[in-house]
Amino acid sequence: MSHPSIKTIFPLLVGLAGFAQASPLSFMTALELAEHQSPNLIANSAQIDAARSSEIPAGALPDPKVIAGVDNFPVSGAEAGHLQRDFMTAEKIGLMQEVPNTDKRRAREAVAAANVEIANAQRLVARLTVRRNTALAWLDLYYLGKRNALFEELNRENSILADAVNAQLAGGRGQAADAVAPKQEALQIADRRDDLARDLAKAQASLRQLVGPNAQDGLLGDPPAFPVDPEHFHQHLHHHPEVLAFIAQTNKAEAEVREARSRKKSDWSVELAYQHRAPEFSDMVSVQFTLDLPISPATRQDPLIAAKQQELTRLDAERDGMLRDHTNELESTLADYTTLTRQLERARQTALPLIEQKVALQIASYQSGKGDLNAVLAARKERIDQRMRIIEVEAQRTRAAAQLYYAYGDNAP
């Protein structure tokens, strides 16, 4: 009785463990779960196994063929219809073996080996895609959670403002209409929270699609720091899995060119047969060789060779296009990252402190009876928007760093 392998039961154990003991999801755990549960990676594993199995018989000789029949069977005259009257009639049984030429068999082996390379390269691309998508989904949910926490703080501030307004009115200062303003702002905050709740639900669904039900239990910890080194990224540009996949495809195309050229060389076959005749005649053994004659390469082999060579040209052009696309993507994402870094620094170190100072001055002015409540509300909204913008810029910057890391960093290959 066969026993399941560790490779087979590990994903099941991971799933059972997650079901039995739900816990918040850290960044690295999310990546591991996504890899173990990805249908694309499971399909890639099956593709690799299939390619390896196909590699085994690639260069083998075809199966031999059994020959059975009758030679020189009479159909007219006195011996017609009889197997043992004519000395030339013989019952025959034998074997025939086809032997493709050596270059063809070696080329087929190379094609099969290249198919394994292609399957492995496609798995690298699929793994990179899973890790990148999971990282971005986790980050989206993380920063939406930070925005949600900010709304909790805003609700508390709005309650404090409402108390301040009531105190002003009780002291005979301010206007009666001021009592409505905190309630109106609370409604606006509630609307924005509803939008945020919708975005949170969508982000959680996206993460759940990748990691399963573990996405329901919240997140654990902060995202890792993604090192951004433009020079390093440029040096590793040619190591992107999507670019490396072209190497395997080119190897296959070159092997197919060699196989097409091998068709100009003759294949051959050998046939060995035993011939049984009537008792008064001797039994016989025969050997026969057959040789292919590629007598018209201009209309048979040469067009096929040209087609395979054009396939090589196509792959070279597509690889060049892929490199250009990734170069453009790298430069564009680096430019975004640089801009977002500068904006985040200004927002944190300059813009937000100025707005905090403005809010404090407006509140103090209102509490002293000199200011207007609308000015306080406008300053507080400005602070809300600025703090939200800081979270959004930080999220965009971290996403850009993650995209760079999972495409062109050490993690990519």
N, C-alpha and C positions, 0 to 999 in steps of 0.2 A: 504494500500500500504506500503510495507516494505521499509525502508531507509537503505542505505549502512552504515556500521559501520566505525568508525575512523580507525580501523585496516585495513579495506579494502581499504579506499581511501588515507591513508597516503603515501604509495609509489607513487601513482599517483600525489599527490600534490608535493612531493619532485621532481619528474621528471619534472613537469610543471614549478616549480620554477627554476630549473636548466636550463630549456630551455629558459625561459623568461629573466633570468638575469644571463648570463654566468659569471663565475669568477674563478680565480685560485683556485686550489684544495689543501686544507691543509691536513695534515696527518690524523687527526681525522675525518674530513669530508669524506675522502676517505673510512675509515673503516665503517662509518655509511651508506654511499651509497651502499657499497658492501654488507652489511648485508641486507639492504632493497631490493636489486635487485637480490640477489643470487637465481638461480633456485633450487639449492640443499636445501637451507633453506626453500624455499616455499614448496618444495616437503616434507621436514621433517614436516612442520606444518600440511600438509594434512595427513601424516602418523600418527601423534599424534592424530589428530581429529578422524581418522578412528579407531585407537586403543581404544580411549575413548568410541566411540560409540559401539564397539564390547564388551567392558567391561560390558555394561548395562545388556545384556541378558545372560551373561556367566553362571551364576548359576541358571537361571530360569528353571522351569520344561518345558518339551517339550509341544507343543500345543496339546490339547486333540483331539481325533479322533471321528468322528461320525460313528456309526454303524447302518446299515440298511440292512434288509434281511428277509428271511423266514426260520423258523425252521420246520422240520418234514413235508416237502412238499411231498405228496404221488405221486408216479410215477407208481404204478401198482394197480390192483384191481379195485373195483367199484368206489373208491374215487379218482382215479388217475387224476391229473390235476386240482383238485378242492381245493380251499383254505379254505372252510368253512364246509366241510363234516366230516373231521376227527377231533376228539377232541384234538389231539396232534399238529395239524398244527397251527402256529401262525405267524403273521407278527410282525417283531421285529424292534425297533428303540432304539438307546441308545448312550452312550458316553463311551469312553475308555481313561484312563489317565495313561501314563507311568511315573514312579517315579524312576529316578536313585538314587542310594544310596547317603547318605549325604556326605561321603568322596569324592565321585566322583564330586559332585557339588561344594564342597569347593575347590577341586583341580583345576577345570575348572575356578573358579573365580580367583584363584591365578595365573593361566596361563595368563588370560586376563589382570590382573593387572601388571604382569611382562612384557607383551607386551607394555603396556603404558610406563613402566620404560625404556625398550629398546629403544622405539621411542624417549623419552626425552634424553637418553644418546647419541643416534646417532645424535640428533640435536646439542648437546654440541660439539661433535667431528666435525660436519660439520661447526659450527660457528667458532670454533678454526681454522679450515683449511682456511676458508674464510678470517678471520682476519690476519692470518699469511701470506697467499699468497698476500693479498692486501698490507700489510706492506712491504713485500719484493719487490713487484712491484713498490710501491711508492719510496722506497729507491733506487732502481736501476735507476729510472728516475731522481731522485734528484742528485745522484752522477755523472751520465752522464752529467747532466746540469752543474755541477761544472767543469768537464773536458772541456766542450764546452766553458765555460767562460775563462778557462785557454788558450785555443787556440786563443781567441780574443786577449788576452794579448801578446801571442807569435807573432801574426801578427804585432802588434804595435812595438814589439822589433825588428822584422825582418826589418821593415821599417826604424827604427833608425839605424840599422846596415848598411842597404843599403846606407843611407845618409852618414854614417861615411866612408864607402868605397869610395864613390864618392868624399868626401872631401879629403881623402888621395890621390886619383889619381889626383885630381886637384892640389894638392900641390906638385906633382911630386914624391910622395912616393907610395910604393906598386907596384903591378904588374897589368897589364891590365886584366889578367884572373880573378883577385879578383872581378871584377864587376859582373861576372857570378854567384859567390857563393851564394849571397843572393837570387837570383832568383831560383837557384836549391833548396835551403832550403825552399823557399816558396812553391815550387812544392811538396816537401816531406810533409810539413805541410798540404797542401791541400789534399794529399792522406790520411793522417791520419784523417783529418776532415771528409772525405767521409766515412771512416770506422766508425767514431763516429756518423755521421748522420744516418747510417744504424742501429747502435745499439740503437740510440735514437728512431727511428721509431719502432723498435721491442719492446722496453720497453714501449713506449706509447701504442702500440697495446695490450700488456699484461695487462696494467692498465685499458685500455678502456674495455677490456673483463670483468673486474670485477666491474667497477664503471659506465660504460656507457660513453656517449659523454662528460661528464665533464672532462675527462682526456685530452681533446684537448686544454684546456685553460691554461695550464701551472700549476706550483706548487706554493703553498703559504707557506712561513715560512720554518723553519728547522725541522728536525725530533725530536721527544722527546728523552729524555735520558732514556734508558732502564736499570734499576738497575740490576746489576749482583752480586748475593750473592750465592756462591756455596753451603754453608751450608743450606740456605733456600731452594734452588732448590732440594737438596737431601732429605730434610724433606718432600717436597711436591711431590716427585716422584710418590708416590702411588695415588696421586690425579689427575694424568693426565686423561683427559676424555676418552682416549682409554682404559686405565686400568679400570676406573670406569665402563665403559660399560660392562665389564665382570661380575660385580656384578649383574646387571639386567639379563644378560643371564644365570647366575648361578641360580638366583631365579626362572627363568622360567623352567630350566632343573630340579630343585628339585621339582617344582610343577608337572611337567610331570611324574616324578618318582612316586609321590603320586597318580596321576591319574591312572597310570599303575597298581599300587598295589590295588587301589580301585576296579579294575576289578575282583579281587578275591571275592569281596563281591557281594551279589545278588542284582540286580535291581528287581523292582516289578511293577506291573500294576494292576489297578482296572477297572472293566467294569460294568456299570450299564445299564440295558436294560428294556424296556417296551414291553410286548408281547400281541398283540391283537389277539383274537380268534373269532370264530363264535359267533353270539348273544346268542346262547343257552349255550355257555361255558364261564367260567370266564376269564377275562384278568389277566395277571400275570406280576410280576416284578422279575428280576433275578439280582443277584450280583455275579461277578466272579473275583477272584484274580489269578494273574499269577506271578510266582517267577522264576528267572533265576537260573540255576544250573551249576556253574563253576566246572564241574566234572573232567576236565583234565588240571590243571594249568601248568603241566610240558611241555605241547605242545602248550599252548595258552598264559596264562598270564605271566609265568616266563620268557620266551624269550623276551617278550616286556619289562618287568621290567629290565632285564639285559641290553637291548639295551639303555634304558634311563639312566641307571647308567653309562654306558660307555660314554654317551654324557657328563655327569658330569666330568668324568676323562679327556676327551678331552679338556673341557673348562679350567680345572685347569692347564693342561699342556700348553695350549695356553696362558693363563694369565701369567704363569711363564716365557714363552718365550717372551711375550710382555714386561714384567718388565726388563728382561735381555737386550732386544733391546734398551729400553729407557735408562737404566743405561749406556749402551755403548755409546748411542748417547749423553747423558748428559756429560759424561766424555770427549768424543772426542770434542764436541763443546766448553767445558770449556778450554780444552787444546789449541784449535785454538784461542779462545778469549785471553788467557794469552799470547800466542806467538805473536799475532797480536798487542796487547797492547805494548809489549816491542819493537817490530819492529817500530811501529808508533812513539813511544817516541824517539828512536834513530834517525829515519829519520828526525823528526822535529827539534830536539835539537842539533844534531851533524852533520849528513850527509849533510843536506841542507845548513846550514851556511858555511860549508867547501866548498861546490860547489859554493855558491854565492861568496865567497872570491876568489876562483880560477877563476871564470868568470871575476870578476873585475880586477884581476891582468893581465889576458890575454888581456882584452880590453885595459887596460892602456899600456901594452907593445906594442900592435899593433899600438895604436895611436902615440906612441913615435917613431915608425919606427923600433923597435927592435924585435917585435913579428911577428908571422906568422898568416895569416887569418885562415888557417885550424885549428890551435890550438884554436882560438877564437870560430870557429864553433863547434869544438869537445866539448869545455867546455859548450857552450850553449846547445848543444844536451844532454849533461850529466845533465844539470840543468832541461831541459824539462822532461827527463826520471825520474829524482828524484821527481819532483813535481807531475808528473802523478802517480808515484808509491805511493806517500803519499796519494793521493786521493783514489787510488785502495785499499790500506791497510786500510784506514779509512772506506771505504765502506764495505770491508769484515768484519772488526771488528764490525761495526754497525749491519750488517746482522746477525752475530753470536749472538750479544746481543739480537736482536729482536727474533731470533729463540728460544733462551733460555727463554725469557720473555713470549712468547706466547705458550710455551710448558710446562714450569715448574714453572712459576711465579704465582703471585696472580691472574693474568688475566686468567689463563688457565681454572679453574673451572667456 
